[in-house]
Amino acid sequence: MHFRIFAIIILPFVFTLPTFAQTSNIKGKVTDLNTNAAIPFAQVYINNTTYNAVTDTNGNYTISGVVPGIYNITCSYIGYKPLTNYELQVTTVKSLVVNFSLEENALILSEV
């Protein structure tokens, strides 16, 4: 009788626990290509999803709770050319590290 109550109450929780741990993180740093200086407040996002992050004052970012899969990850910041890394595989084994070195977007403005 006690085993039956245990099985009804506890076992559903045991089988659902692994589903909570089936996500991973993507982290990295965003820097200037020429000076290697950190770029704060840059946008980093996984294309066609709602996963995104903003770099801190040291250029570091973390995107948490990412479901395993293959993604294209883009980084953008005003005054720099956007950069996309293609077909990056996210697994639950360890966090994926993706660093970005952005190139300045040198626009030449003409006189009005």
Buried (B, 14 or more C-beta within 10 A) or exposed (E): EEEEEEEEEEEEEEEEEEEEEEEBBBBBBBBBBEEEEBBBEBBBBBEEBEBEBEBBEEBBBEBEEBEBEEBBBBBBBEEBEBBEBEEBEBEEEEBBEBBBBBEEEEEEEEEE
